[in-house]
Amino acid sequence: MSMTPEEIDKIYIQEHGITKGAFSVGLQGSLMHRNSVEEWAEGDPVKVWLEGKDVGEQSVICIAYESGRWWHYKKADNGFAWW
């Protein structure tokens, strides 16, 4: 038995507070960000939250790291943007 996208989003919202699409943006953006620098000094993620409304893969996701710094992540035409 397969699950509908709506059922999957319901589980993600219960587990993470955001939809699967939004969660995926944060995860992918964070990985690309980490891989773009020679030495990642921020540590591991400690908190993830939405910036504004959850619009799935078009969402802006914020991730705080062990360093105390946090970044915004969003899908962009050329991959992902972070600031």
Backbone as a printed PyTorch tensor [residue, N CA C, xyz], in Angstrom:
tensor([[[  0.8330,  -1.1740,   0.0000],
         [  0.0000,   0.0000,   0.0000],
         [  0.8870,   1.2500,   0.0000]],

        [[  0.6650,   2.1430,  -0.9600],
         [  1.4580,   3.3690,  -1.0150],
         [  0.6720,   4.5260,  -0.4000]],

        [[  1.4290,   5.5080,   0.0100],
         [  0.8230,   6.6750,   0.6440],
         [  0.6790,   7.7960,  -0.3680]],

        [[ -0.3380,   8.6240,  -0.1890],
         [ -0.5160,   9.7950,  -1.0400],
         [  0.4610,  10.8850,  -0.5920]],

        [[  0.7520,  11.8500,  -1.4660],
         [  1.6090,  12.9680,  -1.0530],
         [  1.0490,  13.7070,   0.1700]],

        [[ -0.2530,  13.8200,   0.2510],
         [ -0.8720,  14.4920,   1.3930],
         [ -0.6220,  13.7280,   2.6840]],

        [[ -0.6830,  12.3990,   2.6190],
         [ -0.4160,  11.5800,   3.8050],
         [  1.0470,  11.6960,   4.2320]],

        [[  1.9380,  11.7360,   3.2530],
         [  3.3690,  11.8920,   3.5530],
         [  3.6160,  13.2510,   4.2060]],

        [[  3.0060,  14.3190,   3.6510],
         [  3.1670,  15.6470,   4.2450],
         [  2.6340,  15.6790,   5.6710]],

        [[  1.5270,  15.0040,   5.9260],
         [  0.9550,  14.9770,   7.2750],
         [  1.9550,  14.3850,   8.2720]],

        [[  2.6390,  13.3290,   7.8690],
         [  3.6490,  12.7040,   8.7320],
         [  4.8170,  13.6710,   8.9500]],

        [[  5.2920,  14.3110,   7.8780],
         [  6.4050,  15.2610,   8.0120],
         [  6.0250,  16.4250,   8.9220]],

        [[  4.8160,  16.9260,   8.7820],
         [  4.3720,  18.0330,   9.6330],
         [  4.3420,  17.5930,  11.0890]],

        [[  3.8660,  16.3780,  11.3390],
         [  3.8350,  15.8600,  12.7120],
         [  5.2440,  15.6890,  13.2630]],

        [[  6.1510,  15.1840,  12.4560],
         [  7.5190,  14.9030,  12.9070],
         [  8.4050,  16.1500,  12.9570]],

        [[  8.2740,  17.0250,  11.9450],
         [  9.2250,  18.1240,  11.7870],
         [  8.5900,  19.5150,  11.8200]],

        [[  7.2690,  19.5830,  11.7560],
         [  6.5910,  20.8770,  11.7460],
         [  6.5180,  21.5250,  10.3750]],

        [[  7.0260,  20.8420,   9.3450],
         [  6.9910,  21.3630,   7.9780],
         [  6.7250,  20.2160,   7.0040]],

        [[  6.3310,  20.5460,   5.7700],
         [  6.0520,  19.5190,   4.7600],
         [  7.3340,  18.8600,   4.2740]],

        [[  7.1760,  17.7410,   3.5830],
         [  8.3300,  17.0170,   3.0340],
         [  9.0950,  17.8940,   2.0470]],

        [[  8.3670,  18.6410,   1.2010],
         [  9.0250,  19.5080,   0.2250],
         [  9.8790,  20.5660,   0.8860]],

        [[  9.3380,  21.2000,   1.9300],
         [ 10.0860,  22.2260,   2.6580],
         [ 11.2830,  21.6130,   3.3760]],

        [[ 11.0830,  20.4700,   4.0210],
         [ 12.1680,  19.7870,   4.7190],
         [ 13.2870,  19.4380,   3.7430]],

        [[ 12.8960,  18.9590,   2.5630],
         [ 13.8620,  18.5830,   1.5320],
         [ 14.6980,  19.7820,   1.0830]],

        [[ 14.0740,  20.9560,   0.9490],
         [ 14.7970,  22.1720,   0.5680],
         [ 15.8760,  22.4800,   1.6040]],

        [[ 15.5060,  22.4130,   2.8740],
         [ 16.4760,  22.6850,   3.9280],
         [ 17.6360,  21.7120,   3.9150]],

        [[ 17.3190,  20.4350,   3.7800],
         [ 18.3490,  19.3910,   3.7780],
         [ 19.2860,  19.5430,   2.5790]],

        [[ 18.7230,  19.6830,   1.3960],
         [ 19.5430,  19.8020,   0.1930],
         [ 20.3710,  21.0860,   0.1990]],

        [[ 19.7420,  22.1850,   0.6120],
         [ 20.4620,  23.4530,   0.6690],
         [ 21.6290,  23.3960,   1.6440]],

        [[ 21.3860,  22.7910,   2.8040],
         [ 22.4390,  22.6650,   3.8090],
         [ 23.6000,  21.8160,   3.2890]],

        [[ 23.2870,  20.7190,   2.6310],
         [ 24.3450,  19.8540,   2.0870],
         [ 25.1660,  20.5780,   1.0180]],

        [[ 24.4880,  21.3030,   0.1320],
         [ 25.2200,  22.0460,  -0.9030],
         [ 26.0880,  23.1320,  -0.2660]],

        [[ 25.5550,  23.7950,   0.7430],
         [ 26.2960,  24.8430,   1.4490],
         [ 27.5640,  24.2560,   2.0760]],

        [[ 27.3980,  23.1480,   2.7720],
         [ 28.5460,  22.5020,   3.4330],
         [ 29.5940,  22.0560,   2.4250]],

        [[ 29.1410,  21.5500,   1.2860],
         [ 30.0740,  21.0650,   0.2640],
         [ 30.7350,  22.1960,  -0.5230]],

        [[ 30.2470,  23.4300,  -0.3730],
         [ 30.7930,  24.5480,  -1.1400],
         [ 32.0090,  25.1950,  -0.4680]],

        [[ 32.2610,  24.8070,   0.7640],
         [ 33.4060,  25.3810,   1.4780],
         [ 34.4380,  24.2950,   1.7550]],

        [[ 35.6850,  24.7090,   1.8360],
         [ 36.7600,  23.7410,   2.0570],
         [ 36.6710,  23.1050,   3.4380]],

        [[ 36.3920,  23.9300,   4.4470],
         [ 36.3080,  23.4210,   5.8140],
         [ 35.0640,  23.9960,   6.4870]],

        [[ 34.0840,  23.1640,   6.7750],
         [ 32.8200,  23.5910,   7.3920],
         [ 33.0420,  23.7950,   8.8890]],

        [[ 32.8130,  25.0120,   9.3660],
         [ 33.0920,  25.3410,  10.7600],
         [ 31.8330,  25.5230,  11.6050]],

        [[ 30.6540,  25.3630,  10.9800],
         [ 29.3970,  25.6370,  11.6850],
         [ 28.9210,  24.4810,  12.5660]],

        [[ 29.4080,  23.2790,  12.3380],
         [ 28.9440,  22.1190,  13.0920],
         [ 27.6810,  21.5290,  12.4900]],

        [[ 27.0100,  20.7070,  13.2530],
         [ 25.7940,  20.0480,  12.7820],
         [ 24.5680,  20.9230,  13.0330]],

        [[ 23.4920,  20.6790,  12.2600],
         [ 22.2450,  21.4110,  12.5110],
         [ 21.6940,  21.0900,  13.9030]],

        [[ 21.1370,  22.1150,  14.5480],
         [ 20.5080,  21.9110,  15.8530],
         [ 19.0370,  22.3200,  15.8590]],

        [[ 18.6240,  23.1050,  14.8470],
         [ 17.2320,  23.5490,  14.7710],
         [ 16.8900,  23.8890,  13.3300]],

        [[ 15.6520,  23.5440,  12.9200],
         [ 15.1580,  23.8470,  11.5720],
         [ 13.7950,  24.5110,  11.7190]],

        [[ 13.5700,  25.6150,  10.9710],
         [ 12.2600,  26.2510,  11.0120],
         [ 11.9670,  26.9380,   9.6890]],

        [[ 10.6890,  27.2310,   9.4780],
         [ 10.2280,  27.9290,   8.2780],
         [ 10.3850,  29.4230,   8.4420]],

        [[ 10.7390,  30.0850,   7.3730],
         [ 10.7040,  31.5420,   7.3020],
         [  9.4870,  31.8740,   6.4580]],

        [[  8.4190,  32.2650,   7.0830],
         [  7.1910,  32.5610,   6.3500],
         [  6.3200,  31.3280,   6.1810]],

        [[  5.5420,  31.3310,   5.1040],
         [  4.5590,  30.2800,   4.8410],
         [  5.1990,  29.0420,   4.2040]],

        [[  4.7020,  27.8660,   4.5750],
         [  5.1660,  26.6110,   3.9800],
         [  4.5530,  26.4750,   2.5950]],

        [[  5.3850,  26.6060,   1.5800],
         [  4.9410,  26.4420,   0.1930],
         [  5.7280,  25.3040,  -0.4590]],

        [[  5.9480,  24.2540,   0.3230],
         [  6.6360,  23.0740,  -0.1860],
         [  8.0350,  23.3850,  -0.6470]],

        [[  8.3540,  22.9990,  -1.8760],
         [  9.7120,  23.1640,  -2.3940],
         [ 10.0890,  24.6160,  -2.6760]],

        [[  9.1370,  25.5390,  -2.5790],
         [  9.4370,  26.9640,  -2.7700],
         [  9.6050,  27.6910,  -1.4420]],

        [[  9.6030,  26.9480,  -0.3580],
         [  9.7220,  27.5260,   0.9800],
         [ 11.1340,  28.0490,   1.2520]],

        [[ 11.2190,  28.9860,   2.1850],
         [ 12.5080,  29.4300,   2.7230],
         [ 12.6440,  28.7470,   4.0800]],

        [[ 13.7300,  28.0020,   4.2340],
         [ 13.9820,  27.2290,   5.4480],
         [ 15.1860,  27.8330,   6.1630]],

        [[ 15.1150,  27.9290,   7.4750],
         [ 16.2420,  28.3940,   8.2830],
         [ 16.7930,  27.2120,   9.0700]],

        [[ 18.1090,  27.1460,   9.1320],
         [ 18.7700,  26.0890,   9.8950],
         [ 19.8200,  26.7290,  10.7930]],

        [[ 19.7240,  26.4180,  12.0940],
         [ 20.7270,  26.8600,  13.0680],
         [ 21.7110,  25.7150,  13.2940]],

        [[ 22.9650,  26.0850,  13.4700],
         [ 24.0300,  25.0990,  13.6430],
         [ 24.6520,  25.1950,  15.0390]],

        [[ 25.4620,  24.2230,  15.3580],
         [ 26.1250,  24.1610,  16.6650],
         [ 26.9420,  25.4220,  16.9680]],

        [[ 27.4210,  26.0920,  15.9380],
         [ 28.2280,  27.3050,  16.1070],
         [ 27.4240,  28.4640,  16.6780]],

        [[ 26.0880,  28.3520,  16.6170],
         [ 25.2140,  29.4440,  17.0330],
         [ 24.7490,  30.2940,  15.8600]],

        [[ 25.3670,  30.1060,  14.6980],
         [ 24.9560,  30.8320,  13.4890],
         [ 23.8170,  30.0930,  12.8150]],

        [[ 23.0230,  30.8320,  12.0390],
         [ 21.9640,  30.1930,  11.2760],
         [ 21.9000,  30.8130,   9.8880]],

        [[ 21.3440,  30.0230,   8.9380],
         [ 21.2930,  30.4090,   7.5340],
         [ 19.9000,  30.1660,   6.9760]],

        [[ 19.5350,  30.9800,   5.9780],
         [ 18.3230,  30.7620,   5.1870],
         [ 18.7100,  29.8980,   3.9870]],

        [[ 17.7880,  29.0290,   3.5620],
         [ 17.9950,  28.2180,   2.3560],
         [ 16.7400,  28.2660,   1.4920]],

        [[ 16.9470,  28.3900,   0.1780],
         [ 15.8290,  28.4220,  -0.7640],
         [ 16.2990,  27.8690,  -2.1010]],

        [[ 15.3890,  27.1600,  -2.7850],
         [ 15.7010,  26.6980,  -4.1400],
         [ 15.8720,  27.8970,  -5.0480]],

        [[ 16.8470,  27.8240,  -5.9350],
         [ 17.1220,  28.9020,  -6.8880],
         [ 17.2590,  28.2950,  -8.2770]],

        [[ 17.2810,  29.1440,  -9.2810],
         [ 17.4050,  28.6650, -10.6660],
         [ 18.6450,  27.8230, -10.8880]],

        [[ 19.7250,  28.1520, -10.1970],
         [ 20.9930,  27.4270, -10.3880],
         [ 21.2850,  26.4360,  -9.2670]],

        [[ 20.2670,  26.0220,  -8.5380],
         [ 20.4380,  25.0490,  -7.4550],
         [ 19.8030,  25.5260,  -6.1760]],

        [[ 20.6200,  26.0850,  -5.2650],
         [ 20.1220,  26.5880,  -3.9900],
         [ 20.8090,  27.9000,  -3.6500]],

        [[ 20.0840,  28.7130,  -2.9240],
         [ 20.6520,  29.9700,  -2.4330],
         [ 20.6540,  29.9080,  -0.9110]],

        [[ 21.6560,  30.5120,  -0.3110],
         [ 21.6900,  30.6290,   1.1500],
         [ 22.2310,  31.9980,   1.5020]],

        [[ 21.7490,  32.4870,   2.6070],
         [ 22.1840,  33.7960,   3.0970],
         [ 22.0090,  33.8780,   4.5930]]])
